[in-house]
Amino acid sequence: MNPESLTWRLLTAEELTNVYLNEMRRDFPAGELKPLSMILNSEAAGTAHTWGVYEDDALVAYLLMVRPVGCEVSQLDYFAVLPQYRALLAALPDHEKGAQAILIEAECPEKAEDEAMAVRRLGFYARCGARDTGWTEHLFDAWFRVLVLPCCGGKVRSPEEAVRQLADCYRRTMGEPQWRRNVTFYRPDGVEVEL
């Protein structure tokens, strides 16, 4: 992979719709995929954006990002890439201007249906520069590890600050009662924390 041969650009609503219908429905289980209308509404409201990464005219990756107005971090919501281009995730911070970090939720291996796959994903994110905060998150019916990928010279000072930023992102996108009902965070020692 030659990074100079890749073009990053924000997708239009029409391009995102095509990616959703032709790529995302193939790449993600139906239970993990938000409705297209929800994704398009988030983009129209300015709380999300989607990168398409191209080599020549061929789409090689897409990255759906959540960053509500006022948030200091971006959250990686969906990411899919052709195998030979996986290392491009490490270039994402160069494109998320204004964010201190990119927060990533990776399935907890001990709670995953496919534990080996979850371990491989954690390894992949680590190779791309993401650091495990040690915190876990229960989001709706799934369990995740909270990871931080430093961004554009920004600095998240501590794992707890990263989790507070992620909570702020959920608060701004879901609204106060819904996020508190559906998202719970746990310190590395397993203690639930009210944020």
C-alpha positions in Angstrom: 0.0 0.0 0.0 1.3 3.4 -1.0 -0.3 6.1 1.2 0.4 8.8 -1.4 -1.8 6.9 -3.9 -4.8 7.2 -1.6 -7.4 10.0 -1.6 -9.4 10.7 1.5 -12.6 12.6 1.0 -15.9 13.2 2.8 -18.8 11.3 1.2 -21.9 13.1 0.0 -25.3 11.8 1.2 -25.7 10.0 -2.2 -22.3 8.4 -1.9 -23.0 7.3 1.7 -26.3 5.8 0.7 -24.5 3.7 -2.0 -21.9 2.7 0.5 -24.5 1.7 3.0 -26.6 -0.3 0.5 -23.7 -2.0 -1.3 -20.9 -2.2 1.3 -22.1 -1.8 4.9 -25.0 -4.3 4.6 -22.4 -6.8 3.4 -19.7 -5.9 6.0 -21.7 -5.7 9.2 -24.3 -8.0 10.8 -27.9 -6.6 10.6 -28.0 -6.3 14.4 -24.9 -4.0 14.5 -26.0 -1.7 11.6 -27.9 1.5 12.4 -30.7 2.4 10.0 -29.6 4.4 7.0 -32.0 7.2 7.9 -30.3 7.5 11.3 -26.9 7.8 9.7 -28.0 10.3 7.1 -29.9 12.4 9.7 -26.7 12.5 11.9 -24.7 13.7 8.9 -27.3 16.3 8.0 -27.3 17.5 11.6 -23.6 17.9 11.6 -23.0 15.3 14.4 -21.3 12.8 12.1 -19.3 12.5 8.9 -18.0 9.7 6.7 -14.6 9.3 5.0 -14.2 7.4 1.8 -10.7 6.3 1.0 -10.0 5.7 -2.7 -7.2 4.4 -4.8 -7.8 5.9 -8.2 -11.6 5.5 -8.4 -11.9 2.4 -6.3 -13.2 2.6 -2.8 -10.8 0.8 -0.5 -12.1 1.9 2.9 -14.9 3.8 4.6 -14.9 5.3 8.1 -18.0 6.6 9.7 -17.2 9.2 12.4 -19.3 10.7 15.2 -18.3 14.2 16.5 -21.1 16.4 17.7 -20.5 20.1 17.8 -18.6 21.0 20.9 -17.0 17.5 21.3 -13.2 17.4 21.6 -12.9 13.9 20.3 -14.1 11.9 17.3 -15.7 8.4 17.7 -15.0 5.7 15.1 -18.5 4.3 14.5 -18.0 2.0 11.5 -14.8 1.0 9.7 -14.4 -1.4 6.9 -11.3 -1.7 4.7 -9.9 -4.1 2.1 -7.3 -6.4 3.8 -4.3 -5.0 1.9 -5.2 -1.4 3.1 -5.8 -2.1 6.8 -2.8 0.0 7.9 -4.5 3.2 6.7 -6.4 3.4 10.0 -3.1 4.8 11.4 -3.5 7.7 9.0 -7.0 8.6 10.2 -5.7 11.1 12.9 -4.2 13.2 10.1 -7.7 13.8 8.7 -9.7 14.4 11.9 -8.7 18.0 12.2 -9.7 19.6 15.5 -10.1 16.4 17.4 -7.8 15.6 20.4 -8.3 11.9 19.9 -10.3 9.2 18.1 -12.2 6.9 20.5 -12.7 3.3 19.4 -15.0 0.7 20.9 -13.7 -2.8 20.4 -15.7 -5.9 21.4 -14.5 -7.4 24.7 -13.0 -10.8 23.9 -14.4 -12.5 27.0 -17.9 -11.4 26.0 -17.7 -11.9 22.3 -19.3 -14.7 20.3 -16.0 -15.1 18.4 -13.3 -14.5 21.1 -10.4 -15.1 18.7 -11.7 -12.5 16.3 -12.2 -9.9 19.1 -8.6 -10.6 20.2 -7.4 -10.1 16.6 -9.3 -6.8 16.4 -7.7 -5.5 19.6 -4.3 -6.4 18.2 -5.1 -4.6 14.9 -6.1 -1.4 16.7 -2.9 -1.6 18.8 -0.7 -2.0 15.7 -2.4 1.2 14.3 -1.5 3.1 17.4 -4.6 2.8 19.6 -4.1 2.4 23.3 -6.4 0.4 25.5 -7.7 2.6 28.4 -8.5 -0.5 30.5 -12.1 0.7 30.8 -15.1 -1.3 29.5 -18.5 -0.1 28.3 -21.8 -1.9 28.2 -23.7 -0.3 25.2 -27.2 -1.6 24.7 -26.6 -5.4 24.7 -22.9 -5.4 23.9 -19.6 -5.1 25.8 -16.7 -3.1 24.5 -13.1 -2.0 25.5 -12.5 1.7 25.2 -9.5 2.5 23.1 -7.8 5.9 22.3 -6.0 6.8 19.1 -4.1 10.1 19.6 -5.0 12.7 17.0 -3.4 15.8 15.4 -1.1 16.7 18.3 -4.1 16.6 20.7 -3.7 14.8 24.0 -6.2 13.0 26.2 -4.5 13.3 29.6 -5.9 10.0 31.1 -8.0 7.0 30.4 -10.8 8.5 32.6 -10.7 11.7 30.6 -11.1 9.6 27.4 -14.2 7.8 28.8 -15.6 11.2 30.0 -15.2 12.5 26.4 -16.9 9.3 25.0 -19.8 9.9 27.5 -20.0 13.5 26.4 -20.3 12.3 22.8 -23.2 9.9 23.7 -24.9 12.6 25.8 -24.8 15.0 22.8 -26.0 12.4 20.2 -28.5 10.4 22.2 -29.8 12.9 24.7 -29.5 12.7 28.5 -32.1 10.1 29.4 -31.4 7.7 26.6 -27.7 7.6 26.9 -27.8 7.0 30.7 -30.3 4.2 30.1 -28.2 2.4 27.4 -24.6 3.1 28.2 -22.6 2.1 31.3 -18.9 2.5 31.9 -16.7 0.4 34.2 -13.2 1.2 35.5 -10.4 -1.2 35.0 -11.1 -2.7 38.5 -14.7 -3.5 37.3 -16.4 -0.8 39.3 -19.3 1.0 37.6 -18.8 4.7 37.3 -21.5 7.4 37.0 -20.3 10.0 34.5 
